[in-house]
């Protein structure tokens, strides 16, 4: 209790974040159990009885498991190529192929649709080439979802494995060689075990991202339901209780994932011998043929990975109704961009997304920074509790949050902390803010931990008060960390689709919802313009973030 | 006895033109511990890595028992290595680390376990088999690294600054343990260090490298008492030097009567050119000199700049009246800072050595 008394601000923050993060989940769980009317398991029984629910659950699991496998198959070899060999263009390409992680999932999904979908470039090309009457394939069902997942989630394996490889001590490899181990034995017995925490981390992250994935199953799923789309379908059908049970089930799975992740995050590969040696030098390809081959392979791979986004850019220049049966759009002009800026109704979602993302980012930065600093100051159990609370929304799928917020903030019961926010312009910024709290909070935590405590003490000894210390010493030192967190938070909020689809109103509709309705109206050019906007803003923010992360 | 290892004219440069090793040739006898000593950047670690096979020489050959292994990959050389930061595999236990090199010895599980126990016993780590390497102290990790390198029965052991991560007092104990372990098996070892005391303590012979060139190879006594260059004399042990004019009969005159009223001549061991009249740099060990209580014809006049008490002796730093400085070993209380003093050459100390002088300062 003394810790609580000594750090009242930490306690207040813990309560506020609990109210925003934990409380809505609790309310949803209680309502799923029939409370406050009467305690009943009838909704859970219904969930258990209905085959479709089990199927969605099972499908979520195996899609996620396969997404891990395919992402690893792409990401790990890429990491080896880009970290262990040297060829022209390695640095630029190495950064470019990490880009998909920064793009809103919906942008990736529609880019895929325009490239590989029924009327996309590739299928039209194949259709023309072979003179087929019908498009050669339909981008629908689990295969399509897996394709999009592998395409966007390989980045986790790529980044994690690369980071781990770059920290590998060259003397480990030399030690193995001096003990008679050849290249394969060294790879399997030394390199892979040392990489394994990174790979397990990437696998869990991919699994959880895939479990929470909504855009790809929603657009490409067709009749194939996973838990996230099932929840939204139940909610839109007005089956509130069922949506709540599904939400709680998915939340439980995600929290289980988080728990496993924390267990696995062991110090297995901690440095032995006090000092870490140098990373092995990259293999420089000496033969001109090998260099040419590696360069060509690297560039075509990067082009292949970036092709969907280039397609999106191209489609944004196709005027409405001008591209019908041709293999390539016959007319390209800037009309879509003009109509976006000249028609207030089309500009509205852009402005909505911008102000909501800005407000959410400011809120998330403020709350995250305060919570991070208080967590470090308070330490002990209170500090750890604050840290866990900050990290929690990261593990919970967006759909879970959306339903939980919709449940909690749809009634006016101020004495139990519930207010009517659903239907007001404030529910979406609030949802975005809560979802962004982990990125702003964690980067503030990391930044604060690196901050030399004696700097603040030095300022205090020179007569600087608390506020002056914060403004003149702490903020300038933390600025890179704050900036990094803020840019990621802004990207997430700006392109959000999964919470928006549950919580938006017509007046507050964000870009993602407008993309969806443009697609429904066959207005692909406009949808692409919105996509390009998100892509450019996210790309810029990613570059800002990357400058501090040194990937 | 035929040399066990022969390094013949090894050259290595990095980044195109930075010459790290320049024609190094030396031999290591069977069962000998050879220390590669030298300042940072002298090329000793590169030389070790060439022997291990982690680097390929630009020129020259490496022979083991007369067989050329220059082009052989490290995993085929059967050479054990102890790394500066140990390079223990963090995901493996102590026993698994030690057994890592035994995989192609086609041993049964029992034989492997026996071999692991044997080498752990040798390094005083019996019973530590199941420990994680992170749980061990620095000295213990160091010994696991040695056991791992010894387990496959290498024909040669390489040690790359093996003690640099240990506390000073642990360092002394561990270096004796390491030497004992290597000697008890009777294999040859090449040991890299930049610390003279460590080199003197563990080496059968020392090869002193400077700027990619082998300055001298020999026993500790040879390096200390018979240095072949002023660099060797200056790097090994305490030394100070004066420039003088070589006379006939291996004598050198310091000072010049035209400027300071008189010259003093001392007898030295001459290394290199012997023409009378040549300028030479004469290197003195502190114990070759002594403080004289009063002026006499064979003494150089000086002022005591400072003194350094080290327990069994006191070293006096002297500024000579004629210019230059000398360090003299004496006893406590012989003089104080600021005192006038006279220096003479002892008859029973190591003979000062005269090398060709490159400086143009007045003699």
Interface residues (C-beta under 8 A of the other chain):
Chain A: X169 X171 X172 X174 X175 X176 X177 X178 X179 X180 X181 X182 X185 X189 X190 X193 X194 X196 X267 X268 X269 X270 X271 X272 X273 X274 X275 X276 X277
Chain B: X52 X53 X54 X73 X74 X75 X76 X77 X78 X79 X80 X81 X83 X84 X85 X86 X87 X88 X89 X90 X91 X92 X100 X101 X103 X104 X133 X134 X138 X141 X148 X149 X152 X158 X165
